[in-house]
């Protein structure tokens, strides 16, 4: 087990579309490490050339993760420094890196993260939401049955996921089958790029919009919590007051109403607090 605290792996965020989103700190780190581990050397070389970064690139992707992890561990323990980047955004978030991080933790090798662009936080900041709470599911499984299990798991929580432009319409139609026409979704496409687009509405509205468009680029979506499109908030006030009179706790009230009316429990909890 190494005790050299100077040995580090840097997890470095890169732009998700707009090259100008590269941070000054990221550029400095990438220029000064010994090796940059990347998913696709062609994609990364194009970005790094823009910033005059000539550090050696080594491929690190889902097909060679285990092999490369052993190699990198030896290099790090010998004193070299490595930066890990993905094609876009933050490594280890629906991108390779988790195996390497887990292994380095076991060997007490220091890891530092260089924050930056992320499709998740970029998207979340641009869309209307009832609650701060959301679940991130990465890329969805492909079959209707598998997707149904995921959607049922997050009935009362806004759920964010990535999707391929080739599969988006099929996934939206699966949401329609599982959640019905009242289900609400948000779709972000080409975030930070010239043709950036964010659409929100019922699943039927979004299907209708994208059926008439040729889909390209990276896509991130949110399926709103079931019940977020339903009853007027005022209909819950007397129910909350009645449960308060019966001395239920604020948490219990939000859980009870959420279960009975398929409404977001965090939304109800906020209403409970506002009625105090």
Backbone torsions as a table, in degrees:
resi	resn	phi	psi	omega
1	UNK	NA	125.1	-177.9
2	UNK	-74.7	145.3	175.6
3	UNK	-115.5	11.5	-177.6
4	UNK	-82.8	101.5	-176.5
5	UNK	-71.5	-10.5	178.8
6	UNK	-83.1	-16.4	178.5
7	UNK	-73.0	122.9	-174.0
8	UNK	-141.3	147.8	164.5
9	UNK	-108.7	128.7	177.1
10	UNK	-101.4	123.7	173.4
11	UNK	-93.1	111.4	-169.5
12	UNK	-115.2	123.3	176.1
13	UNK	-76.2	140.8	174.9
14	UNK	-121.6	163.0	-177.2
15	UNK	-56.8	147.4	176.6
16	UNK	-90.7	-2.2	178.9
17	UNK	-177.9	-49.1	-178.2
18	UNK	-91.9	115.0	-176.0
19	UNK	-60.3	-24.2	-178.7
20	UNK	-69.6	-9.9	179.8
21	UNK	-82.3	3.0	176.5
22	UNK	-69.0	130.5	-177.6
23	UNK	-82.9	154.8	178.6
24	UNK	-62.1	-38.0	-179.8
25	UNK	-66.4	-39.6	178.7
26	UNK	-61.3	-43.8	179.6
27	UNK	-61.1	-45.2	-179.2
28	UNK	-61.3	-45.3	-180.0
29	UNK	-62.8	-46.9	-176.6
30	UNK	-65.5	-27.5	177.5
31	UNK	-75.7	-25.6	-170.0
32	UNK	-108.4	-7.9	175.0
33	UNK	-77.7	168.9	-179.6
34	UNK	-83.0	-34.2	-176.5
35	UNK	-142.4	144.3	170.7
36	UNK	-113.2	119.0	176.2
37	UNK	-89.4	128.5	-174.6
38	UNK	-139.9	158.9	178.4
39	UNK	-70.1	-55.4	-176.1
40	UNK	-128.8	112.2	-175.2
41	UNK	-62.7	-29.7	179.1
42	UNK	-67.9	-44.9	178.7
43	UNK	-63.9	-46.4	-177.4
44	UNK	-69.1	-37.9	-179.5
45	UNK	-60.9	-37.2	179.2
46	UNK	-63.6	-43.0	178.7
47	UNK	-68.1	-48.0	-174.9
48	UNK	-65.3	-33.9	178.0
49	UNK	-60.5	-33.6	-179.7
50	UNK	-63.7	-23.4	-177.7
51	UNK	-113.5	13.5	177.0
52	UNK	66.5	30.6	-179.5
53	UNK	-94.8	119.7	-175.1
54	UNK	-114.2	11.8	-179.7
55	UNK	-59.3	144.8	-179.3
56	UNK	-60.4	133.6	177.2
57	UNK	-100.7	137.4	175.7
58	UNK	-129.4	133.5	-177.5
59	UNK	-68.9	138.5	176.1
60	UNK	-147.4	102.6	-176.7
61	UNK	-139.1	179.2	-171.7
62	UNK	-63.6	-18.7	-178.5
63	UNK	-88.9	-14.9	179.6
64	UNK	-129.0	16.3	-176.1
65	UNK	-54.1	-48.9	-175.3
66	UNK	-65.5	-43.5	179.5
67	UNK	-63.5	-48.7	-178.4
68	UNK	-65.4	-35.0	-179.9
69	UNK	-58.5	-44.4	178.0
70	UNK	-63.4	-41.5	179.5
71	UNK	-65.2	-44.8	-178.3
72	UNK	-66.5	-36.6	179.0
73	UNK	-59.0	-44.0	178.4
74	UNK	-63.1	-42.3	-179.8
75	UNK	-64.7	-43.7	-179.3
76	UNK	-65.1	-40.6	-179.8
77	UNK	-70.5	-19.1	176.5
78	UNK	-87.2	-2.6	174.8
79	UNK	109.5	-2.8	179.6
80	UNK	-78.2	158.4	178.3
81	UNK	-113.7	138.8	-177.1
82	UNK	-128.5	139.9	171.9
83	UNK	-110.8	137.4	177.1
84	UNK	-109.6	125.0	176.1
85	UNK	-127.8	160.2	173.1
86	UNK	-113.7	178.6	179.9
87	UNK	-61.9	-31.8	179.3
88	UNK	-161.5	139.0	175.6
89	UNK	84.0	-153.6	-175.3
90	UNK	-94.4	123.2	175.2
91	UNK	-57.4	157.0	177.7
92	UNK	77.0	-2.8	176.2
93	UNK	-111.5	95.8	-172.8
94	UNK	58.9	23.4	176.6
95	UNK	-139.4	161.8	-179.5
96	UNK	-58.0	153.1	175.4
97	UNK	142.7	-24.9	-175.8
98	UNK	-63.5	-38.9	-179.8
99	UNK	-63.6	-43.5	-179.9
100	UNK	-64.4	-46.1	-179.4
101	UNK	-61.2	-44.7	179.9
102	UNK	-60.2	-42.8	-179.0
103	UNK	-66.3	-40.7	-178.4
104	UNK	-69.4	-33.2	175.5
105	UNK	-61.3	-41.4	-179.2
106	UNK	-66.0	-25.0	-179.3
107	UNK	-102.0	11.3	174.9
108	UNK	59.3	36.4	177.2
109	UNK	-96.2	128.6	-173.9
110	UNK	-69.0	135.3	179.5
111	UNK	-120.9	136.2	177.2
112	UNK	-127.3	135.8	-179.1
113	UNK	-104.5	131.8	178.1
114	UNK	-104.6	102.2	-172.1
115	UNK	-69.4	162.6	179.3
116	UNK	178.7	-148.3	-174.5
117	UNK	-62.3	142.2	175.7
118	UNK	-147.0	131.0	-179.8
119	UNK	-62.5	-33.9	-177.5
120	UNK	-63.9	-57.0	-176.4
121	UNK	-68.5	-33.8	176.9
122	UNK	-61.2	-46.2	-178.3
123	UNK	-66.7	-47.8	-176.9
124	UNK	-59.5	-35.5	-177.5
125	UNK	-71.8	-12.4	-173.9
126	UNK	-106.0	-3.2	-173.5
127	UNK	-121.0	150.7	178.6
128	UNK	-70.9	137.0	178.7
129	UNK	-141.4	150.8	177.2
130	UNK	-84.5	-27.4	-171.2
131	UNK	-139.2	156.7	174.2
132	UNK	-71.9	-22.5	-174.7
133	UNK	-74.9	135.5	170.8
134	UNK	-154.9	159.9	177.2
135	UNK	-114.7	137.1	176.4
136	UNK	-107.2	126.8	-173.3
137	UNK	-113.9	7.6	-177.9
138	UNK	64.2	-143.2	175.9
139	UNK	-85.0	134.8	-179.7
140	UNK	-71.7	152.7	169.0
141	UNK	-64.1	165.7	-168.2
142	UNK	-92.8	-27.5	-173.7
143	UNK	-87.8	155.6	179.1
144	UNK	-57.4	-45.3	-177.4
145	UNK	-63.2	-42.2	-179.8
146	UNK	-67.8	-41.4	179.0
147	UNK	-65.3	-37.1	180.0
148	UNK	-59.0	-40.1	178.9
149	UNK	-62.2	-40.1	179.6
150	UNK	-67.8	-47.0	-178.7
151	UNK	-62.0	-37.6	179.9
152	UNK	-70.0	-30.2	179.6
153	UNK	-66.0	-30.5	-175.5
154	UNK	-118.1	41.5	-179.3
155	UNK	-57.8	-40.9	-173.9
156	UNK	-102.3	14.0	-179.2
157	UNK	-131.9	135.5	172.9
158	UNK	-58.3	132.4	-172.8
159	UNK	-121.3	120.6	-179.5
160	UNK	-103.5	137.9	179.4
161	UNK	-150.0	158.8	174.4
162	UNK	-93.3	152.4	176.9
163	UNK	-149.3	149.2	175.9
164	UNK	-77.1	142.6	176.1
165	UNK	-59.9	-24.7	179.8
166	UNK	-75.5	-20.4	-176.4
167	UNK	-114.1	-2.3	-173.6
168	UNK	-58.7	-48.5	-177.1
169	UNK	-61.1	-42.0	179.5
170	UNK	-62.8	-42.2	178.8
171	UNK	-65.4	-41.8	177.9
172	UNK	-62.3	-38.8	177.9
173	UNK	-67.4	-33.1	175.4
174	UNK	-66.8	-39.0	176.1
175	UNK	-61.9	-41.0	178.2
176	UNK	-60.3	-42.6	179.6
177	UNK	-66.5	-39.4	-172.9
178	UNK	-85.3	-43.7	-174.1
179	UNK	-101.8	-17.2	-179.6
180	UNK	91.4	172.6	-172.5
181	UNK	-69.7	-19.3	-178.9
182	UNK	-81.3	-11.7	-179.7
183	UNK	-57.9	138.8	-179.8
184	UNK	-109.9	141.5	179.9
185	UNK	-136.2	159.9	171.4
186	UNK	-129.1	140.4	-179.1
187	UNK	-129.9	127.4	175.5
188	UNK	-113.9	134.8	-176.7
189	UNK	-135.4	138.7	176.8
190	UNK	56.1	41.2	-177.1
191	UNK	-58.9	136.9	-178.8
192	UNK	73.2	-2.4	-179.4
193	UNK	-96.5	177.2	-176.3
194	UNK	-58.7	-39.8	-176.5
195	UNK	-103.3	34.7	177.5
196	UNK	-54.1	138.5	-177.2
197	UNK	-148.7	134.0	174.7
198	UNK	-129.2	126.3	-180.0
199	UNK	-125.3	136.8	174.3
200	UNK	-129.9	152.0	178.9
201	UNK	161.6	-171.0	175.1
202	UNK	-69.5	158.4	-178.5
203	UNK	-60.8	-34.4	177.6
204	UNK	-65.1	-40.5	179.1
205	UNK	-63.7	-42.1	-178.0
206	UNK	-70.9	-38.2	175.2
207	UNK	-60.7	-45.4	179.5
208	UNK	-60.3	-38.4	-179.8
209	UNK	-68.2	-48.9	-174.8
210	UNK	-80.3	-16.3	174.2
211	UNK	-63.3	-24.5	-177.5
212	UNK	-100.3	9.2	-177.7
213	UNK	-128.5	146.6	174.0
214	UNK	-83.7	120.2	-174.6
215	UNK	-88.8	130.0	174.8
216	UNK	-140.1	162.9	171.9
217	UNK	86.6	176.3	-179.4
218	UNK	-73.7	140.2	-176.9
219	UNK	-129.4	134.5	173.2
220	UNK	-126.9	139.2	-173.6
221	UNK	-130.2	157.8	169.4
222	UNK	-132.4	129.8	171.2
223	UNK	-99.1	115.3	-176.8
224	UNK	-67.3	152.6	178.1
225	UNK	-55.7	139.7	179.8
226	UNK	-62.4	134.1	-179.0
227	UNK	99.7	-12.7	-179.4
228	UNK	-66.4	-19.4	-178.9
229	UNK	-100.4	2.6	-172.8
230	UNK	-91.2	-145.8	-164.9
231	UNK	-43.4	151.8	173.6
232	UNK	-58.3	137.5	-177.6
233	UNK	-54.9	-33.9	-174.8
234	UNK	-61.9	-23.0	-178.6
235	UNK	-69.1	-18.7	-178.4
236	UNK	-90.2	-15.7	-175.5
237	UNK	-58.3	-52.3	179.9
238	UNK	-62.7	-31.5	178.8
239	UNK	-67.7	-41.8	177.6
240	UNK	-63.1	-44.7	-178.9
241	UNK	-62.5	-39.8	178.8
242	UNK	-63.4	-43.7	179.7
243	UNK	-67.3	-32.6	175.7
244	UNK	-64.7	-41.3	178.7
245	UNK	-61.8	-28.9	179.2
246	UNK	-87.6	6.6	173.8
247	UNK	68.1	29.7	171.0
248	UNK	-74.4	148.6	177.7
249	UNK	-72.9	161.1	179.0
250	UNK	-57.3	-42.0	-179.7
251	UNK	-64.3	-44.2	-180.0
252	UNK	-63.7	-40.2	179.8
253	UNK	-60.7	-45.7	-179.1
254	UNK	-63.9	-38.6	-180.0
255	UNK	-69.9	-39.7	-179.1
256	UNK	-65.0	-49.2	-177.8
257	UNK	-68.4	-36.8	177.2
258	UNK	-61.1	-43.2	-178.8
259	UNK	-69.4	-37.7	-176.1
260	UNK	-76.7	-33.8	-171.7
261	UNK	-119.1	9.0	178.9
262	UNK	53.3	45.1	178.3
263	UNK	-115.6	151.9	-177.0
264	UNK	-58.5	123.5	-174.9
265	UNK	-65.9	-30.1	178.8
266	UNK	-70.3	-34.9	175.9
267	UNK	-62.9	-44.6	179.4
268	UNK	-66.5	-41.0	179.8
269	UNK	-59.1	-40.7	177.5
270	UNK	-63.7	-40.4	177.7
271	UNK	-63.9	-39.5	178.4
272	UNK	-59.7	-46.4	-179.7
273	UNK	-65.7	-37.8	-179.5
274	UNK	-66.7	-24.4	-178.4
275	UNK	-83.8	-2.5	-178.3
276	UNK	-71.3	NA	NA
